[in-house]
Every structure is written in structure tokens, then in C-alpha cells.
Amino acid sequence: MYKQPDKERWTGRIDSESEEKSFRVHQKIRLLDMGQIQAQAENAFALLGFQCDEGVRRNQGRQGAYHAPVEVKKALANLPWHLPSDATLYDAGEIVCEEGELENCQKHLGQAVERLIRHRVTPVVIGGGHETAYGHYLGVRQAVGPETKLGIINIDAHFDMRPYRQGPSSGTMFRQILDEDGNAGYCCLGIQTLGNTAALFETAKRYGCTYMLEEELTLEELECAYEFIDDFSKNYDVLVLTLCMDVLSASAAPGVSAPSPFGLDPKIVRALLRYIISKPQTISFDICEVNPLVDENRKTIALAAAFCMEALVHFHRRQRAATGR
């Protein structure tokens, strides 16, 4: 289920072979075999793929997210390098879901995320369908222990709190987590009224989920969103951040499993990512539901790569601020 990283995907434009300020990501990336991981000093980050859309298939969505980790990494390769020279960025390969073995693959993803965190490497997980978030959560929970208060912030058009009597899918993860984990809490930003049934709103209320609607998230009212995030975050020792790309307007992100006609502007999502990652409790990030098979001119892939780079830059800035460097 584990596929080692492939150097062939890390190619792109070369503006200079010696001047680091002109480098692009493909000139700085290092390959990490998860079987050979060693503890890092600081400023280490890893891109870990989860090649899976079995959860999307079970949830009756548009399949194709399986291909996203490789394509997003290819788009990342040509972006300018904006981390310092002492930062280390790894491609940690992919966890691959074959033959419908979703639950087993989620466990393997959790084990990989746990190993990264325990070796002081910040995980940036690239899904895959949003079922990625459950495996991501498993790894964080295993790394921080059962008593740690763990808050999950989901930027998403959907609650993903459907019943899972017939098995888990890309629409059940957060209900699963709250059923299993009495020390976890859930906040969702970008909920669309027309993307969720009345029953799902009732479920969210019953489980104590806090949320903001898509129409409440505007560039003019971002301070209100920040206060909302602060109110949620203060109750938790650790935060996990997950982004479902279907929260964005379909015009900005057409290549997703469930396009959103009333979705968010990319600048709003970028601002939310920056703010949440700036919090010292935020331990990791995942990005999900990019579907290269239905993308338009690779615009969703490019946007996902940009969000990954934003996450890396702001994780580093927070770490630098914490050490006073």
C-alpha cells in the first residue's frame, strides 16, 4: 500500500543552478522513504499522498481524486521556492488504495502521519477523496495520545457527517471521529445550505459541531471569521486542518468531486489557511477532492498546489516566530 517517492515527477524550469533565491521547488525537494525516516531537528516538512477515491465512489461522487497526489506534486515542482535555505521539504511518497480497501488504507495513512509527527516532520497530506481526513486524524490522534483535546477545522461546503451503517465513505468521516473520540471537536467553515440536507444540519447540531455558512465568509468580514476560529481553537490542545476543494466556487475549482456554484473565493480560503496555520496548536494539514480527470486546464490542480505552498510557508513562519529566528 506504500509507494516510494518518484524523482521523475520533480522537474521544471531552471532559472539558476547556483543562486538559491532563483530556485524552484523541484530543485530543493528531497525524497523520503517512510521506512527510513529519521528524527529531524526543525523546519522539516513532508508531502504525503493518499491515492484513493474509494470513499468518493461509495458516496456516489465523481471519481478521479485518486490521481490528485501525483498531479498536485507535479504542479508544486515548478513553483518558486520561498522557504529558507535551512528548511527541508520531503516527498514522502503515497499510500495507495487498491481493490476497495479503504479502511485498511486509512489505517496505513494514519501510521505514516504518526511517524512523521513523532520524527518532528510536519505532514502536508494530499488526497484523494475527503476520506483522507479520517486517516489523517488517526495519525494525529496516535501521535498526541488519547487524552489530548483535539480540534478539527474543516474548510468545506459539506458537513460530511452522514450515517455509516453501510460502511464509511467520503461523507462520513467527522461523524465517525466524534462517535469514537470523546476528546475531539469539530468546526466547519464554508457550509452551503444547498449542499446539505436539513437532517445533516440537525446532525451537526446534535454532535455539537460549530460552523459558518459560505455566505458569512467574505473578505470584508474576515475578522468575524477569525474570532469564530479563535473561540473554537481555545478549547483544544492540538488542531488538525483539512481543506476540501469543493468549498471553492466552481469557476475557480471545476476539477472536484462535487462542484459548488456558490463556493468561496480562493482569496478567502487562502486567508483562512494562513490564519489557522499561524496558530501554535495546528499540527498538520490535508487537502482533498481534487479530481484531475474533470479539471479545466489544470486550474484546480494549480490552485491546490498554491494552497500547499501557502501552508508550508506559514507553518515555517510560525516555527520561526516560536524560536525567535
C-alpha positions in Angstrom: 0.0 0.0 0.0 3.0 2.3 0.3 4.7 3.7 -2.9 8.1 5.3 -2.5 8.5 8.8 -3.9 9.5 9.2 -7.6 12.1 11.7 -8.6 10.8 11.8 -12.2 7.8 14.0 -11.2 10.1 16.7 -9.8 11.1 18.6 -12.9 10.5 22.1 -14.1 12.0 25.4 -15.2 15.6 26.2 -14.0 16.3 29.9 -13.7 19.6 29.3 -12.0 21.6 26.3 -10.9 23.5 28.1 -8.2 21.5 31.1 -6.9 19.1 29.7 -4.3 16.8 32.8 -4.5 16.0 31.7 -8.1 15.3 28.1 -7.2 12.0 26.3 -7.7 10.6 23.6 -5.6 11.9 20.8 -7.8 15.5 22.0 -7.1 15.1 21.7 -3.3 12.8 18.7 -2.8 14.3 15.6 -1.2 12.9 12.1 -1.3 11.9 10.3 1.9 11.3 6.6 2.1 8.9 6.2 5.1 10.8 3.0 6.0 14.0 5.0 6.5 12.7 8.1 8.3 14.9 9.7 10.9 14.2 12.4 13.5 14.6 16.0 12.2 16.0 19.0 14.1 13.4 21.6 12.9 11.9 23.2 9.7 11.2 19.8 8.2 8.0 19.2 6.1 6.7 16.3 4.1 4.2 16.0 1.2 2.5 12.6 1.7 0.0 11.5 -0.9 -3.1 9.4 -0.3 -4.1 7.9 -3.7 -7.7 7.0 -3.1 -11.2 7.8 -4.2 -12.9 4.7 -2.9 -14.7 6.9 -0.4 -16.0 9.1 -3.2 -17.2 6.1 -5.1 -19.1 4.9 -2.0 -20.5 8.4 -1.6 -21.7 8.4 -5.3 -19.4 11.3 -6.2 -17.3 11.8 -9.4 -14.3 9.5 -9.2 -10.8 10.6 -10.1 -9.3 12.1 -6.9 -7.0 9.0 -6.8 -4.8 10.8 -9.4 -4.5 14.1 -7.5 -1.4 13.5 -5.3 0.8 12.9 -8.3 -0.6 15.8 -10.3 -0.5 18.3 -7.4 3.1 17.3 -6.7 3.9 17.9 -10.4 2.3 21.4 -10.2 4.2 22.1 -7.0 7.5 21.2 -8.7 7.6 24.4 -10.8 6.6 26.9 -8.1 9.2 29.3 -6.7 11.0 28.2 -3.6 10.0 30.6 -0.8 11.3 28.7 2.2 14.6 29.4 3.8 17.8 27.5 3.0 17.7 25.6 6.3 14.1 24.2 5.6 13.8 20.7 4.4 10.9 19.6 2.2 10.4 15.9 1.5 8.3 14.0 -0.9 7.3 11.1 1.3 5.6 9.1 -1.5 2.0 7.8 -1.5 -0.3 5.5 0.4 -2.2 3.7 -2.4 -5.7 2.3 -2.1 -6.4 -0.7 -4.3 -9.3 -3.0 -4.6 -11.6 -1.0 -2.4 -9.6 -1.5 0.8 -10.5 1.9 2.2 -10.5 1.2 5.9 -7.1 -0.6 5.8 -5.6 2.2 3.7 -6.8 4.8 6.2 -5.0 2.9 8.9 -1.8 2.9 6.9 -2.2 6.6 6.2 -2.6 7.1 10.0 0.6 5.2 10.7 2.5 7.3 8.2 1.2 10.5 9.6 2.1 9.4 13.2 5.6 8.5 12.1 6.1 11.9 10.5 4.9 13.8 13.6 6.9 11.7 16.0 10.0 12.4 13.9 9.3 16.1 14.0 8.3 16.4 10.4 5.1 18.5 9.7 2.8 16.5 7.4 1.0 18.0 4.4 -1.3 15.3 3.2 -2.5 15.4 -0.4 -5.7 13.3 -1.1 -7.5 11.6 -2.5 -11.2 12.0 -1.6 -12.1 13.6 1.7 -11.9 10.1 3.3 -8.3 11.1 3.5 -9.2 13.2 6.6 -10.1 10.2 8.7 -6.7 8.5 8.1 -5.0 11.9 8.8 -6.9 12.2 12.1 -6.0 8.6 13.1 -2.3 9.5 12.7 -2.5 12.7 14.7 -4.5 11.0 17.5 -1.9 8.2 17.7 0.9 10.8 17.9 -0.6 13.1 20.6 -2.2 10.4 22.7 -5.9 9.8 23.7 -6.2 12.5 26.4 -5.1 15.4 24.3 -8.0 17.7 23.3 -8.0 17.6 19.5 -9.9 20.1 17.4 -10.6 19.5 13.7 -11.2 22.5 11.5 -12.7 21.6 8.1 -12.9 24.2 5.3 -15.7 22.5 3.3 -19.1 23.0 1.6 -20.4 19.9 3.3 -20.6 18.6 6.9 -19.5 15.1 5.9 -21.5 13.6 8.8 -23.6 11.1 7.1 -24.6 7.8 8.7 -22.1 5.0 8.1 -24.1 1.8 8.9 -23.3 0.6 5.4 -19.6 1.5 5.8 -17.5 4.7 5.8 -17.2 7.0 2.7 -16.0 10.4 1.9 -19.2 11.8 3.5 -19.0 10.1 7.0 -15.6 10.9 8.5 -16.4 13.6 11.0 -19.3 11.7 12.4 -17.1 8.6 12.8 -14.5 10.7 14.6 -17.0 12.2 17.0 -18.6 8.8 17.7 -15.2 7.3 18.6 -13.4 10.2 20.3 -14.7 12.0 23.3 -11.8 14.4 23.3 -12.3 15.6 19.7 -14.3 18.6 18.5 -15.4 19.7 15.0 -15.7 23.1 13.3 -16.6 23.6 9.7 -16.1 26.7 7.6 -17.9 27.3 4.3 -21.0 25.2 4.7 -23.5 25.6 1.9 -27.2 25.3 2.7 -28.0 23.7 -0.7 -25.1 21.2 -0.2 -26.5 19.7 3.0 -29.9 18.2 3.9 -31.9 19.5 6.8 -31.1 16.2 8.5 -27.4 16.9 8.3 -27.9 20.3 9.9 -29.7 18.6 12.7 -26.9 16.0 13.0 -24.3 18.8 13.2 -26.3 20.5 16.0 -26.7 17.2 17.9 -23.0 16.5 17.8 -22.0 20.0 18.9 -20.5 21.0 15.6 -19.8 24.7 15.2 -19.9 26.1 11.6 -20.0 29.2 9.4 -22.0 29.3 6.3 -20.4 30.1 3.0 -22.4 33.4 2.8 -21.0 34.5 6.1 -17.4 34.3 4.8 -16.5 37.4 2.9 -13.2 39.3 2.5 -14.9 42.3 4.3 -15.9 40.2 7.3 -12.8 38.1 7.8 -12.2 39.4 11.3 -15.5 37.8 12.3 -14.3 34.5 10.9 -11.0 34.9 12.8 -12.9 35.5 16.1 -15.0 32.4 15.3 -11.9 30.3 14.8 -10.4 31.7 18.0 -13.5 30.8 20.0 -13.3 27.2 18.8 -9.5 26.8 19.0 -9.1 28.0 22.6 -10.7 24.7 23.7 -8.1 22.4 22.1 -4.5 21.5 22.7 -4.0 20.4 19.1 -5.7 21.4 15.8 -5.9 19.4 12.6 -6.7 21.4 9.4 -8.4 19.8 6.4 -9.5 21.5 3.2 -12.0 20.1 0.8 -11.5 21.8 -2.6 -15.3 21.7 -3.3 -15.7 24.6 -0.9 -14.4 26.8 -3.7 -16.5 28.3 -6.4 -16.8 26.0 -9.4 -15.4 28.8 -11.6 -12.1 28.7 -9.5 -12.1 24.9 -8.9 -14.0 23.0 -11.5 -12.0 19.8 -11.1 -13.5 18.5 -7.9 -15.8 15.6 -7.0 -18.8 17.9 -6.2 -18.6 21.4 -7.7 -20.0 24.3 -5.8 -21.8 27.1 -7.7 -21.9 29.3 -4.6 -18.4 28.4 -3.3 -15.8 30.6 -1.7 -13.3 32.9 -3.5 -9.7 31.4 -3.4 -8.5 34.6 -1.5 -10.9 33.8 1.3 -9.7 30.2 1.6 -6.1 31.4 1.4 -6.7 33.9 4.3 -8.3 31.1 6.4 -5.4 28.8 5.8 -2.9 31.4 6.8 -4.8 32.3 10.0 -5.4 28.7 11.1 -1.8 27.6 10.4 -0.5 30.6 12.3 -2.0 29.1 15.5 0.6 27.2 17.5 -1.8 24.2 18.1 -2.1 23.5 14.3 0.0 20.3 13.8 -0.8 19.2 10.2 -2.8 19.9 7.1 -4.5 17.9 4.4 -6.1 18.9 1.1 -8.7 16.8 -0.7 -11.1 16.2 -3.5 -9.0 17.5 -6.4 -10.2 15.5 -9.5 -7.7 15.8 -12.4 -10.0 13.8 -14.7 -12.5 16.6 -14.8 -10.3 19.6 -14.3 -10.2 22.5 -16.7 -6.8 23.5 -18.0 -5.3 22.1 -14.7 -6.6 25.2 -12.8 -7.8 23.2 -9.8 -4.6 21.3 -9.6 -2.6 24.6 -9.8 -4.8 26.1 -7.0 -4.3 23.1 -4.8 -0.5 23.3 -5.3 -0.6 27.0 -4.4 -2.5 26.2 -1.2 0.0 23.6 -0.3 2.8 26.1 -0.7 0.9 28.6 1.4 0.6 26.0 4.1 4.3 25.2 4.0 5.4 28.9 4.1 3.1 29.7 7.1 4.0 26.6 9.0 7.6 27.7 8.7 6.9 31.3 9.7 5.1 30.1 12.8 8.0 27.9 13.7 10.5 30.7 13.1 8.5 33.0 15.3 8.3 30.4 18.1 12.1 30.1 18.1 12.8 33.8 17.7 14.7 33.4 14.5 
